[in-house]
Amino acid sequence: MTIQHIIFDLDGTLIDSARLTGQIIDAMLADRGVEETADRDMIRMMDAVGGEKMIAAVMGAHTVDPAADLEAFRARHRVAATPADLAFAGVAETLDTLAQRGIRSAICSNKPQVLCEKILTDLGLARHFDAIIGSAPDRPRKPAPETARMALAALNGTAESTLYCGDSLVDLKTAQGAGLPMVLARWGYGAEEVIAHAPQIVAIDTMHDLVTLLHGHNP
């Protein structure tokens, strides 16, 4: 099998998004006079799900309207500074190497489209992706396979030429629904759950391992 394309999940796979999510929710809680901070483990657990369910789980008793709080969260997120080191170790270098080897990449994320584009642009990574597919009101959210299929079409890829790289059960179900083989980012937030569910899955320990893996697929 010759791999020519990779579809990447974003949060928990390429970026440590829980850090920024936690900072924003901490500020929202502080504005309400709440002295406690957001549970980072809960954020990581709910990261792949996102949306109102994430807000409800993380804010707990401190939200009575998760939909409104989600909009407030996203409004803050749109103007929040992106930490320069938000990408996981080796991401920028590996994306450079993949591009140099002719591997085309796309993003498939449940994060809103505008936030995907903002963060990747702020980090100087947007240039590596032929397509950035985030969530939008008219798009089903992962694990529905539609956004992965959109990314695949944008890459002009096939199931035989494309890998899906993610870190959660949501990603695994998305990849399966789109008929794509998945490689697991073992450093990601939901990796242990994926391994428990699919112990034979191909997994990588670092971003550079993706280059090594592809070398085996692309003689």
C-alpha positions as CSV (number, residue, x, y, z in Angstrom):
1,M,0.0,0.0,0.0
2,T,1.3,3.4,-1.0
3,I,0.2,6.2,1.3
4,Q,-0.1,9.6,-0.4
5,H,-2.6,11.3,1.9
6,I,-3.2,11.8,5.7
7,I,-6.3,13.1,7.4
8,F,-5.4,14.4,10.9
9,D,-7.7,15.0,13.8
10,L,-6.7,18.3,15.5
11,D,-7.4,18.4,19.3
12,G,-5.4,15.9,21.2
13,T,-3.6,14.7,18.1
14,L,-1.7,17.7,16.8
15,I,-2.4,20.2,19.5
16,D,-2.7,20.1,23.3
17,S,-6.0,21.9,23.1
18,A,-7.1,21.1,26.7
19,R,-4.6,23.7,27.9
20,L,-6.3,26.5,26.1
21,T,-9.8,25.2,26.8
22,G,-9.0,25.0,30.5
23,Q,-7.7,28.6,30.6
24,I,-10.9,29.9,28.9
25,I,-13.3,28.0,31.2
26,D,-11.3,29.0,34.2
27,A,-11.8,32.6,33.2
28,M,-15.6,32.0,32.7
29,L,-15.8,30.4,36.2
30,A,-13.8,33.2,37.8
31,D,-16.2,35.8,36.3
32,R,-19.0,34.0,38.1
33,G,-17.2,34.1,41.4
34,V,-16.3,30.4,41.3
35,E,-13.0,29.8,43.0
36,E,-12.4,26.3,41.6
37,T,-10.8,25.6,38.2
38,A,-11.8,23.4,35.4
39,D,-10.9,19.7,35.7
40,R,-8.3,19.1,33.1
41,D,-8.8,15.3,33.1
42,M,-12.5,15.9,32.4
43,I,-11.6,18.3,29.5
44,R,-9.3,15.7,28.0
45,M,-12.0,13.0,28.4
46,M,-14.6,15.1,26.7
47,D,-12.4,16.8,24.2
48,A,-13.3,14.6,21.2
49,V,-17.0,15.0,21.9
50,G,-16.8,18.8,22.3
51,G,-19.8,21.1,22.0
52,E,-22.5,21.4,24.7
53,K,-21.7,18.0,26.1
54,M,-18.2,19.1,26.9
55,I,-19.3,22.3,28.5
56,A,-22.0,20.6,30.6
57,A,-19.5,18.0,31.8
58,V,-16.6,20.4,32.6
59,M,-18.7,23.3,34.1
60,G,-21.0,20.9,36.0
61,A,-23.2,22.7,38.5
62,H,-21.8,26.1,37.3
63,T,-23.8,26.0,34.0
64,V,-27.6,26.1,33.7
65,D,-27.5,26.7,30.0
66,P,-24.8,24.8,28.3
67,A,-25.8,26.1,24.8
68,A,-25.4,29.7,25.9
69,D,-22.1,28.9,27.7
70,L,-20.8,27.1,24.7
71,E,-21.4,30.3,22.6
72,A,-19.7,32.4,25.3
73,F,-16.8,29.9,25.4
74,R,-16.4,30.1,21.6
75,A,-16.6,33.9,21.6
76,R,-13.7,34.0,24.1
77,H,-11.8,31.3,22.1
78,R,-12.0,33.4,18.9
79,V,-10.0,36.2,20.5
80,A,-7.8,34.2,22.9
81,A,-4.1,34.2,22.2
82,T,-2.9,30.8,20.9
83,P,0.1,29.6,22.9
84,A,3.1,29.3,20.6
85,D,3.9,25.9,22.0
86,L,0.3,24.5,21.8
87,A,1.3,21.9,19.1
88,F,2.7,18.7,20.4
89,A,6.4,17.9,20.1
90,G,7.5,17.2,16.6
91,V,4.3,18.2,14.9
92,A,5.8,21.1,12.8
93,E,8.9,19.2,11.9
94,T,6.9,16.1,10.9
95,L,4.4,18.1,8.8
96,D,7.4,19.7,7.0
97,T,8.9,16.2,6.3
98,L,5.6,14.8,5.0
99,A,5.2,17.8,2.6
100,Q,8.7,17.4,1.4
101,R,8.0,13.7,0.6
102,G,4.9,14.6,-1.3
103,I,2.3,13.5,1.3
104,R,-0.7,15.7,1.2
105,S,-2.6,16.4,4.4
106,A,-6.0,17.6,5.7
107,I,-7.7,18.3,9.0
108,C,-10.9,16.7,10.1
109,S,-12.1,18.1,13.5
110,N,-15.1,18.7,15.6
111,K,-13.7,22.1,16.6
112,P,-15.6,24.9,14.8
113,Q,-14.2,25.8,11.4
114,V,-13.2,29.3,12.3
115,L,-11.3,28.1,15.4
116,C,-9.5,25.4,13.5
117,E,-8.3,27.9,10.9
118,K,-7.3,30.5,13.6
119,I,-5.2,28.1,15.7
120,L,-3.5,26.5,12.7
121,T,-2.7,29.9,11.3
122,D,-1.5,31.3,14.6
123,L,0.9,28.3,14.9
124,G,2.1,28.6,11.3
125,L,0.8,25.2,10.4
126,A,-2.2,26.0,8.1
127,R,0.1,26.0,5.1
128,H,0.6,22.3,5.4
129,F,-3.0,21.3,4.8
130,D,-4.9,21.1,1.5
131,A,-8.1,21.3,3.4
132,I,-9.2,22.2,6.9
133,I,-12.5,20.7,7.7
134,G,-14.0,21.8,11.1
135,S,-17.5,21.7,12.4
136,A,-20.3,23.9,11.0
137,P,-24.0,24.1,11.5
138,D,-24.7,22.2,8.3
139,R,-22.2,19.4,8.9
140,P,-22.7,16.3,11.0
141,R,-20.2,16.0,13.8
142,K,-17.8,13.1,14.1
143,P,-18.1,10.1,14.5
144,A,-20.4,10.6,11.5
145,P,-18.1,10.1,8.6
146,E,-19.2,13.0,6.4
147,T,-16.4,15.4,7.3
148,A,-13.8,12.7,6.8
149,R,-15.2,12.1,3.4
150,M,-15.1,15.8,2.7
151,A,-11.4,15.8,3.6
152,L,-10.8,12.8,1.5
153,A,-12.5,14.4,-1.5
154,A,-10.4,17.6,-1.0
155,L,-7.3,15.5,-1.1
156,N,-8.5,13.6,-4.1
157,G,-7.6,10.5,-2.1
158,T,-8.9,7.0,-1.9
159,A,-9.2,4.6,1.1
160,E,-6.2,2.8,-0.3
161,S,-4.0,5.9,-0.4
162,T,-5.1,7.6,2.8
163,L,-4.5,7.2,6.5
164,Y,-6.6,8.8,9.3
165,C,-4.5,9.8,12.3
166,G,-6.4,10.5,15.5
167,D,-6.5,9.8,19.3
168,S,-10.0,8.9,20.3
169,L,-12.8,6.4,19.9
170,V,-14.6,9.2,18.0
171,D,-11.8,9.2,15.6
172,L,-11.8,5.4,15.3
173,K,-15.5,5.3,14.5
174,T,-15.1,8.2,12.1
175,A,-12.3,6.4,10.2
176,Q,-14.2,3.1,10.2
177,G,-17.3,4.9,8.9
178,A,-15.3,6.5,6.1
179,G,-13.6,3.2,5.2
180,L,-10.1,4.5,6.2
181,P,-7.3,2.8,8.1
182,M,-6.4,4.6,11.3
183,V,-3.1,5.1,13.0
184,L,-3.4,6.0,16.7
185,A,-1.6,9.0,18.3
186,R,-0.6,7.2,21.5
187,W,0.1,10.5,23.3
188,G,-3.5,11.7,22.7
189,Y,-6.2,12.2,25.2
190,G,-8.3,9.1,24.3
191,A,-5.5,6.7,23.3
192,E,-6.0,4.2,26.2
193,E,-9.7,3.9,25.4
194,V,-9.0,3.2,21.8
195,I,-6.4,0.5,22.6
196,A,-8.9,-1.1,25.0
197,H,-11.5,-1.2,22.3
198,A,-9.1,-2.1,19.4
199,P,-6.0,-3.6,20.8
200,Q,-4.5,-4.5,17.4
201,I,-4.6,-0.9,16.1
202,V,-1.5,0.5,14.6
203,A,-0.1,3.1,17.1
204,I,2.7,5.6,17.1
205,D,4.5,7.0,20.1
206,T,5.8,10.2,18.6
207,M,5.0,12.3,15.5
208,H,8.3,11.3,13.9
209,D,7.2,7.7,14.1
210,L,4.6,8.5,11.5
211,V,7.4,9.2,9.0
212,T,9.0,5.9,9.9
213,L,5.6,4.1,9.5
214,L,5.0,5.7,6.1
215,H,8.5,4.6,5.0
216,G,7.4,1.0,5.5
217,H,4.3,1.6,3.5
218,N,6.0,3.6,0.7
219,P,9.0,1.6,-0.5
